[in-house]
């Protein structure tokens, strides 16, 4: 009965940890697509369509993610995949507690190690987005749990009859009542799942093999047991057959080659080996960077506890201590040697092991305080200090990281993609940009059925984008760009359509729908001289973002006034002028933007006589700007000298509270 009472208490704590962690991650979860230039968007686009993610393909994550999006009908597919990460991360925290109970005598130290890991910034940040690392940590901690669960089970098995496998073995700290062979089989299967997910888990396996051989040598004299374990380890690797089966769908960047050579290159992630053999990004990091990284995860006190736990395990539980040390060394060495921009994510296995050492260190402190029972005052002080440490460390990390990591209001990327595809694009329009931007648009084309008729062309290199423009124009397609392109102004005329840049043939007549009477096409016609070279024919205002109209613009993005100016070029402009748009109330500035025209893509020195240029700006309103009436002002000026070429007040606008 005592064993079952222990089980119930630990199961209750693990379940409470899961619920608390999941609630935290769900509260700070990214609401949809949140980033353009990282792997998250690739997964959010690829998995719903059962395509092939970037190397190594991640078949386990892809299939589980797809199933989760089908079973959880909440919001959009991107949100569901974010939520899947939160679920995996919360489960990892709960199982980390169970793992720590295998090596600690007390619950409080196990709880401390698990909660510190739960709110450490790197792990927490990857519980909020569609990424592979939450599932990787779940599988990694499961491997440690089953491995550590072998030793006490086998120890008790030695005192039982030869038929002990037919019953249920008990372990004081185990949350799962499993037979010894079942535990070994579960370990082998989870190790196979780990390899079917992320290859970095391999760095942990030599340590696991050492521990299993040391604690369960009898099983390796049983050919049947070994054979079954090997088969269970290899079975999940069949998931990689997903890649050739879905090869026709391909990867988001179109580089997956559905051949044996392409398959092997993808599975072994050949394109990433350069970050080990070379330093293509020129990254140099010193000891101060790494100390700060580790301090941010655990605090200095947490690192001290981890050092104490490391020494305590090597002294008191040598097999477990050696296994964890053997796992820590290659994991940390790889992360230090892998020269990529996001170095912190490759330390996640290291952080997981340090969290285990934190729990062991806290357990050593509790054991030390127990020796002070004869001196009650010292005991009270020691227990009080430890209780404070238990609350202070996770609380400090939680408070420090909450606002930094909270993605619950991050709608900017989502709204940017919607904004582009909501423009009045022609039936023969083509959008050209870099891969991340095109992946974002393709996500909404497939998952929100927004302008699925518009082709998108991804070209990261500038020369490739220019060549794509030439090909599309040769096919009489209307071309839009997502970003400025160096040198294009010498070959084409440009104008703005919302956030996009439209490419025109450099004809010497108005390009605004090629009309003779621009007054009929402009809502606010002013026909004002703006220096000797250009006229401001008029402007249009889009205040949907200013008023944060629901379903069109999220208020969390801040208030923005979209202004489209219409310029008529009367003479060659000798100055590379900037445009400044201000929202003014006397001398009070409520909003401003200064940049080159046409989304910074079309310098005035390249403007051609006779053109009419649509020129769009998004003027951000300062947070907390008082309600009231303001003047919208446009200024044309030389950024080098600061000389104002011309300026004009356009109209009065009203800012709501």
C-alpha positions in Angstrom: 0.0 0.0 0.0 2.9 2.3 0.8 4.3 1.8 -2.7 1.0 2.7 -4.3 0.6 5.8 -2.1 4.1 6.9 -3.3 3.0 6.3 -6.9 -0.2 8.3 -6.5 1.6 11.3 -5.0 4.3 11.4 -7.7 1.7 10.8 -10.4 -0.3 13.7 -9.0 2.7 16.0 -8.9 3.7 15.0 -12.4 0.2 15.7 -13.7 0.1 19.0 -11.9 3.4 20.0 -13.5 2.1 19.0 -16.9 -1.1 21.1 -16.5 0.8 24.1 -15.1 3.5 24.0 -17.9 0.9 23.5 -20.6 -1.2 26.4 -19.3 1.9 28.6 -19.3 2.9 27.6 -22.8 -0.7 27.9 -24.1 -1.0 31.4 -22.6 2.2 32.6 -24.3 1.8 30.6 -27.5 2.2 32.2 -30.9 -1.3 32.6 -32.3 -0.5 31.6 -35.9 2.4 32.1 -38.2 4.9 34.2 -36.3 8.2 34.3 -38.1 9.3 34.4 -41.7 12.9 33.6 -41.8 13.2 30.4 -39.7 12.3 26.8 -39.8 9.0 27.3 -38.0 7.2 28.6 -41.1 8.6 25.7 -43.2 6.9 23.2 -40.8 3.7 25.2 -40.7 3.4 25.2 -44.5 4.8 21.8 -45.2 3.1 19.6 -42.5 -0.6 20.4 -43.3 0.1 19.4 -47.0 2.2 16.4 -46.0 5.2 17.7 -47.9 8.8 17.2 -47.0 10.4 19.6 -44.4 13.9 20.7 -44.6 16.8 18.3 -43.9 16.6 15.8 -42.2 13.0 15.5 -43.1 11.7 14.8 -39.6 9.1 12.2 -40.6 8.0 11.4 -37.0 7.3 15.1 -36.3 5.6 15.6 -39.6 3.2 12.7 -39.2 2.4 13.4 -35.5 1.9 17.1 -36.4 -0.4 16.3 -39.2 -2.5 14.0 -37.0 -2.6 16.6 -34.3 -3.9 19.3 -36.8 -6.7 16.9 -37.8 -7.7 16.0 -34.2 -7.6 19.5 -32.8 -10.0 21.8 -34.8 -8.7 25.1 -33.3 -7.9 28.2 -35.2 -5.6 27.6 -38.2 -3.1 24.9 -38.9 -0.1 27.0 -37.8 -1.7 27.5 -34.4 -2.4 23.8 -34.0 1.3 23.0 -34.7 2.3 25.6 -32.2 0.0 24.0 -29.7 1.5 20.6 -30.5 4.9 21.9 -29.4 3.3 23.2 -26.1 1.9 19.7 -25.5 5.2 18.0 -26.1 7.1 20.5 -23.9 4.6 20.1 -21.1 4.9 16.3 -21.3 8.6 16.6 -21.2 8.5 18.7 -18.0 6.2 16.1 -16.3 8.5 13.2 -17.4 11.6 15.1 -16.3 10.1 15.2 -12.8 9.5 11.4 -13.0 13.1 11.0 -14.2 14.5 13.0 -11.4 12.5 10.9 -8.9 14.7 8.0 -10.1 17.8 9.7 -8.7 16.5 11.8 -5.8 15.2 10.8 -2.4 12.9 13.7 -2.1 10.2 15.3 -4.2 11.1 18.9 -3.7 14.5 18.6 -5.5 12.8 16.8 -8.4 10.2 19.5 -8.6 12.9 22.2 -8.6 14.8 20.6 -11.5 11.7 20.2 -13.6 10.3 23.7 -13.0 13.6 25.4 -13.7 13.9 23.6 -17.0 10.2 24.4 -17.8 10.8 28.2 -17.5 14.4 28.3 -18.9 14.2 30.7 -21.9 15.5 28.4 -24.7 13.2 25.5 -23.9 10.2 27.8 -23.2 10.7 29.7 -26.4 10.5 26.4 -28.4 7.4 25.3 -26.6 5.5 28.3 -28.3 6.2 27.7 -32.0 6.0 24.9 -34.5 9.5 23.5 -34.0 11.1 20.1 -33.6 12.9 20.7 -30.3 10.0 20.3 -27.9 9.4 16.8 -29.3 13.2 16.1 -29.2 13.3 17.0 -25.5 10.3 14.8 -24.8 11.9 11.8 -26.5 15.3 12.5 -24.9 13.8 12.7 -21.4 11.8 9.5 -22.0 15.1 7.8 -22.9 16.6 8.8 -19.6 13.5 7.9 -17.7 13.4 4.3 -19.1 17.2 3.9 -18.7 17.2 5.1 -15.1 14.1 2.9 -14.5 16.1 -0.2 -15.4 18.5 -0.2 -12.5 16.1 -0.3 -9.5 13.9 -2.8 -11.3 16.7 -5.1 -12.0 18.0 -4.7 -8.4 14.6 -5.9 -7.1 14.5 -8.6 -9.8 17.5 -10.3 -8.4 15.6 -11.2 -5.3 12.6 -12.6 -7.1 11.9 -15.8 -8.8 13.1 -16.5 -12.4 9.5 -16.0 -13.5 9.5 -12.4 -12.2 8.9 -11.0 -15.7 5.4 -12.4 -15.6 4.5 -10.1 -12.8 4.9 -6.4 -12.3 8.1 -5.2 -10.9 8.0 -2.3 -8.4 10.3 0.6 -7.9 9.7 3.1 -5.1 10.1 6.1 -7.4 8.8 4.7 -10.7 5.6 6.1 -12.1 5.2 3.2 -14.5 4.9 -0.3 -13.3 6.6 -2.4 -16.0 8.4 -5.7 -16.2 12.2 -5.5 -16.7 12.0 -6.6 -20.3 9.2 -4.3 -21.0 11.2 -1.4 -19.7 14.1 -2.5 -21.9 11.9 -2.8 -24.9 10.3 0.6 -24.3 13.7 2.1 -24.0 14.8 0.6 -27.3 11.6 1.8 -29.1 11.9 5.3 -27.8 15.5 5.5 -28.8 14.4 4.5 -32.3 11.7 7.1 -32.3 14.4 9.7 -31.3 16.5 8.7 -34.2 13.5 9.0 -36.5 13.1 12.5 -35.3 16.4 14.4 -34.7 19.8 13.0 -35.3 21.4 14.9 -32.4 19.8 12.4 -30.0 22.6 10.0 -31.2 25.0 11.9 -29.0 23.1 10.6 -25.9 23.1 6.9 -27.0 26.7 5.9 -26.1 26.0 6.9 -22.5 22.7 5.0 -22.6 24.4 1.9 -24.0 27.0 2.1 -21.3 24.4 2.3 -18.6 22.2 -0.5 -20.0 25.2 -2.8 -20.3 26.4 -2.0 -16.8 23.0 -2.4 -15.1 21.4 -5.2 -17.1 24.1 -7.5 -18.4 21.9 -10.6 -18.0 19.6 -9.4 -20.7 22.4 -9.4 -23.3 23.0 -13.1 -22.8 19.4 -13.7 -24.0 19.5 -13.6 -27.8 15.7 -13.4 -28.0 15.6 -10.4 -25.7 18.4 -8.6 -27.6 16.9 -9.4 -31.0 13.5 -8.0 -30.0 15.1 -4.9 -28.6 17.1 -4.3 -31.8 14.0 -4.8 -33.9 12.1 -2.3 -31.7 14.9 0.2 -32.1 15.0 -0.2 -35.9 11.3 -0.2 -36.5 10.7 3.5 -36.2 13.4 4.2 -38.8 11.0 2.9 -41.3 9.3 6.2 -40.9 11.9 7.7 -43.2 10.1 5.8 -46.1 7.8 8.9 -45.8 10.3 10.9 -47.8 10.3 8.9 -51.1 6.6 8.2 -50.7 5.9 12.0 -50.6 8.7 12.9 -52.9 6.4 14.1 -55.6 5.1 16.9 -53.2 8.7 17.9 -52.4 10.1 20.5 -50.1 9.2 24.1 -49.7 12.4 25.2 -51.4 12.0 22.7 -54.2 15.5 21.2 -53.6 14.5 17.7 -52.5 15.5 15.2 -55.1 13.4 12.0 -55.1 16.3 9.6 -55.7 18.6 7.5 -53.5 21.2 10.1 -53.6 18.7 12.9 -52.7 17.2 10.7 -50.0 20.6 10.1 -48.3 21.6 13.7 -48.6 18.4 14.7 -46.9 18.4 12.2 -44.1 22.1 12.9 -43.2 21.6 16.7 -43.6 24.6 17.1 -45.8 24.0 20.8 -46.3 24.5 21.5 -42.6 27.9 19.7 -42.1 29.6 22.9 -43.3 28.8 24.5 -39.9 31.0 21.9 -38.2 33.9 21.9 -40.7 33.9 25.6 -41.5 32.6 28.9 -40.2 30.6 30.3 -43.2 28.8 32.9 -41.1 32.0 34.1 -39.5 30.7 33.6 -36.0 33.0 34.2 -33.1 31.9 33.7 -29.5 33.9 34.1 -26.3 33.6 32.6 -22.9 31.5 35.6 -21.7 28.8 34.8 -24.3 28.5 31.2 -23.2 28.5 32.1 -19.5 25.7 34.5 -20.1 23.8 31.9 -22.1 24.0 29.3 -19.3 23.3 31.9 -16.6 20.1 33.0 -18.5 18.9 29.4 -18.5 19.5 28.6 -14.8 20.8 31.7 -12.9 24.1 31.5 -11.1 22.5 29.8 -8.1 21.1 27.1 -10.4 24.5 26.5 -12.0 26.0 26.1 -8.5 23.3 23.5 -7.7 24.1 21.7 -11.0 27.8 21.5 -10.1 26.8 20.2 -6.6 24.5 17.6 -8.3 27.3 16.5 -10.7 29.7 15.9 -7.8 27.0 14.2 -5.6 25.9 11.8 -8.3 29.5 10.8 -9.1 30.1 10.2 -5.4 26.9 8.4 -4.4 25.4 6.9 -7.5 28.3 6.3 -9.8 26.6 4.5 -12.6 23.9 7.2 -13.0 26.5 9.9 -12.6 28.8 8.5 -15.2 25.9 7.9 -17.6 24.7 11.5 -17.3 28.3 12.8 -17.6 29.0 10.6 -20.7 25.8 12.1 -22.2 26.7 15.7 -21.3 30.2 15.7 -22.8 29.4 15.0 -26.5 26.2 17.0 -26.4 28.0 20.1 -25.1 31.0 19.6 -27.3 28.9 19.5 -30.4 27.0 22.6 -29.4 30.2 24.5 -28.8 31.6 23.4 -32.1 28.5 24.0 -34.2 28.9 27.5 -35.5 25.4 28.6 -36.4 23.4 31.8 -35.5 20.9 30.1 -33.2 23.5 28.3 -31.1 21.2 28.1 -28.0 18.9 25.5 -29.5 21.7 23.0 -29.9 22.5 23.3 -26.2 19.0 22.0 -25.3 20.2 18.5 -24.5 23.0 20.1 -22.4 20.4 22.2 -20.6 18.2 19.1 -20.0 21.1 17.3 -18.4 22.0 20.3 -16.3 18.4 20.4 -15.1 18.8 16.8 -13.9 22.0 17.8 -12.1 20.2 20.8 -10.5 17.7 18.3 -9.0 20.5 16.1 -7.8 22.2 19.1 -6.3 19.1 20.2 -4.5 18.6 16.6 -3.2 22.2 16.7 -1.8 21.3 19.9 0.0 18.2 18.3 1.5 20.3 15.3 2.6 22.8 17.6 4.2 20.1 19.5 6.1 18.7 16.2 7.4 22.0 15.7 9.2 21.3 18.8 11.2 18.3 17.5 13.0 20.1 17.5 16.3 20.6 21.2 16.0 17.1 22.4 15.3 18.0 26.1 14.7 20.5 25.2 12.0 18.0 22.8 10.5 15.3 25.5 10.4 17.7 27.9 8.7 18.9 25.4 6.2 15.3 24.3 5.3 14.2 27.9 5.1 17.0 28.8 2.8 16.3 25.8 0.6 12.6 26.6 0.5 13.4 30.1 -0.5 15.7 28.8 -3.3 12.9 26.4 -4.5 10.6 29.3 -5.0 13.1 32.0 -6.0 14.9 30.3 -8.9 11.9 29.3 -11.0 10.1 32.5 -10.0 13.0 34.6 -11.1 13.2 32.9 -14.4 9.4 33.1 -14.9 9.3 36.8 -14.2 12.4 37.6 -16.2 11.3 35.7 -19.3 7.6 36.1 -19.4 7.4 39.4 -21.3 10.5 38.6 -23.4 9.0 35.2 -24.6 5.3 35.9 -24.7 4.2 35.5 -28.4 0.4 35.6 -27.7 0.0 39.0 -29.4 2.5 38.4 -32.3 0.2 38.9 -35.2 2.5 41.0 -37.4 3.6 38.2 -39.7 0.1 36.8 -40.0 -1.3 40.2 -40.9 1.5 40.9 -43.4 0.7 37.7 -45.4 -3.0 38.5 -45.3 -2.3 42.1 -46.4 -0.3 41.0 -49.5 -2.9 38.6 -50.7 -5.8 41.0 -50.0 -4.5 43.5 -52.5 -6.4 43.9 -55.8 -4.0 41.7 -57.8 -4.7 41.1 -61.5 -5.7 37.6 -62.7 -2.3 37.4 -64.5 -0.3 38.7 -61.5 2.9 37.0 -60.2 4.6 37.7 -56.8 8.4 37.4 -56.6 10.4 37.4 -53.4 12.7 35.4 -51.2 11.8 31.9 -49.9 10.5 32.8 -46.5 8.1 35.4 -47.9 6.8 33.1 -50.6 6.3 30.3 -48.1 4.2 32.6 -46.0 2.0 33.5 -49.0 1.7 29.8 -50.0 0.6 29.0 -46.5 -2.3 31.4 -46.8 -3.1 30.3 -50.3 -3.4 26.7 -49.2 -4.8 27.1 -45.7 -7.0 30.2 -46.1 -7.8 29.9 -49.8 -6.5 33.4 -50.4 -5.6 34.1 -54.0 -4.5 30.6 -54.8 -4.5 31.6 -58.4 -1.5 33.9 -58.0 1.8 32.2 -58.7 4.6 32.9 -56.3 8.3 32.6 -57.3 11.0 32.3 -54.6 14.5 33.6 -55.5 16.9 34.4 -52.7 19.6 35.8 -54.9 19.1 39.3 -56.4 20.3 38.1 -59.9 17.8 35.2 -59.7 15.0 37.6 -58.8 15.8 39.9 -61.7 15.9 37.0 -64.1 12.5 35.8 -62.7 11.1 39.3 -63.4 12.3 39.3 -66.9 10.8 35.8 -67.6 7.4 36.8 -66.1 7.3 40.1 -68.0 8.2 38.2 -71.2 5.0 36.1 -70.5 3.0 39.3 -70.2 2.4 38.8 -66.5 2.0 41.6 -64.0 4.9 41.4 -61.6 4.9 42.3 -57.9 7.9 42.3 -55.6 8.0 41.9 -51.8 11.2 43.9 -51.3 13.5 46.4 -53.0 15.8 45.0 -55.7 19.1 46.7 -56.4 19.4 48.0 -59.9 15.9 47.3 -61.0 15.0 51.0 -61.2 17.4 51.3 -64.2 15.5 48.7 -66.2 11.8 49.1 -65.0 9.5 51.7 -63.6 8.1 51.0 -60.2 5.1 51.8 -58.1 3.5 50.6 -54.8 0.4 48.5 -54.3 -0.1 48.1 -50.5 3.0 46.4 -49.2 4.0 45.3 -52.7 6.2 46.9 -55.4 4.7 46.7 -58.9 7.1 46.4 -61.9 6.2 48.4 -65.0 7.7 48.7 -68.4 9.6 52.1 -68.5 7.2 53.8 -70.8 7.0 57.6 -70.9 3.4 58.0 -70.1 1.3 57.7 -66.9 1.4 54.2 -65.4 -1.6 54.7 -63.1 -3.9 52.3 -65.0 -2.6 54.2 -68.0 -5.4 56.8 -67.7 -5.3 60.3 -69.2 -7.3 61.8 -66.3 -5.6 60.8 -63.0 -8.1 63.0 -61.1 -10.7 60.3 -61.6 -8.5 57.7 -60.1 -7.4 59.5 -56.9 -9.7 60.0 -54.0 -8.1 63.2 -52.7 -6.9 65.2 -55.7 -4.6 68.2 -54.7 -2.4 68.8 -57.9 0.3 70.6 -55.8 3.8 71.6 -56.9 6.5 69.9 -54.8 9.6 71.6 -56.2 10.6 72.1 -59.7 10.6 68.5 -60.8 7.4 66.8 -59.5 3.8 67.3 -58.6 1.8 65.7 -55.9 -1.4 64.9 -57.7 -3.2 63.6 -54.6 -3.4 60.8 -52.1 -5.5 58.0 -50.7 -5.9 57.0 -47.0 -6.5 53.5 -45.7 -7.4 53.8 -42.0 -8.4 50.2 -41.4 -5.2 49.7 -39.5 -5.6 53.0 -37.7 -8.9 51.9 -36.3 -7.8 48.2 -36.0 -10.8 46.9 -37.8 -11.5 43.3 -36.6 -10.6 40.5 -39.0 -8.5 42.9 -41.0 -5.8 44.1 -38.6 -5.0 43.1 -35.1 -4.8 45.9 -32.6 -1.8 44.2 -31.0 0.3 45.3 -34.0 -0.2 48.9 -33.1 -2.1 51.6 -35.0 -0.9 52.4 -38.6 -2.2 54.8 -41.2 -1.6 53.7 -44.7 -1.1 56.6 -47.1 -0.7 56.3 -50.9 0.8 59.4 -52.6 0.5 60.0 -56.3 3.5 61.8 -57.9 3.7 63.1 -61.4 7.2 63.5 -62.8 7.7 66.7 -64.8 11.5 66.9 -65.0 14.5 64.8 -64.1 15.1 64.8 -60.3 18.8 65.5 -59.5 18.4 64.7 -55.8 17.9 61.3 -54.2 15.1 62.6 -52.0 13.4 61.1 -49.1 9.7 61.3 -48.2 8.7 62.1 -44.7 5.1 61.6 -43.5 4.2 62.9 -40.1 1.1 63.0 -37.9 1.3 66.3 -36.0 -0.7 68.1 -33.4 1.1 71.4 -33.2 4.7 70.4 -32.2 3.5 67.0 -30.9 4.5 64.1 -33.1 2.1 61.2 -33.0 3.6 59.2 -35.9 6.3 59.4 -38.6 8.0 57.5 -41.4 11.0 58.6 -43.4 12.3 56.6 -46.4 12.9 56.5 -50.1 9.7 56.3 -52.3 8.0 53.1 -53.3 8.9 51.0 -50.3 12.5 52.2 -50.5 12.8 50.7 -54.0 12.6 53.6 -56.4 15.0 56.5 -55.8 13.8 59.9 -57.2 16.9 60.1 -59.4 15.6 57.2 -61.4 12.1 58.6 -62.0 11.2 59.1 -65.6 9.6 62.2 -67.0 5.9 61.7 -67.6 5.4 58.9 -65.0 2.6 58.9 -62.5 3.9 56.9 -59.5 1.7 55.4 -56.8 3.8 55.5 -53.6 2.5 53.8 -50.4 3.6 54.3 -46.8 2.5 52.8 -43.5 2.8 55.5 -40.8 3.0 53.9 -37.3 1.2 55.8 -34.6 3.2 56.3 -31.4 1.9 54.1 -28.6 -0.1 56.2 -26.1 -0.7 59.1 -28.5 -3.5 61.2 -27.0 -6.9 61.1 -28.8 -7.8 64.2 -30.9 -7.3 65.8 -34.2 -4.0 65.8 -36.0 -2.5 67.1 -39.3 -1.1 64.7 -41.8 2.0 66.3 -43.3 4.2 65.3 -46.3 7.7 66.5 -46.7 10.2 66.0 -49.6 13.8 66.6 -48.5 17.4 65.9 -49.2 18.6 63.4 -46.6 22.3 64.4 -47.0 21.9 68.1 -46.4 18.6 68.1 -44.6 17.3 70.7 -47.1 13.5 70.7 -47.4 12.5 70.6 -51.1 8.8 71.0 -50.5 6.2 70.2 -47.9 2.5 70.3 -47.5 -0.3 69.6 -45.0 -2.7 67.1 -46.5 -5.7 66.8 -44.2 -6.9 66.5 -40.6 -7.2 63.0 -39.2 -8.7 61.9 -35.9 -7.0 59.6 -33.5 -9.4 57.7 -31.3 -8.5 56.9 -27.6 
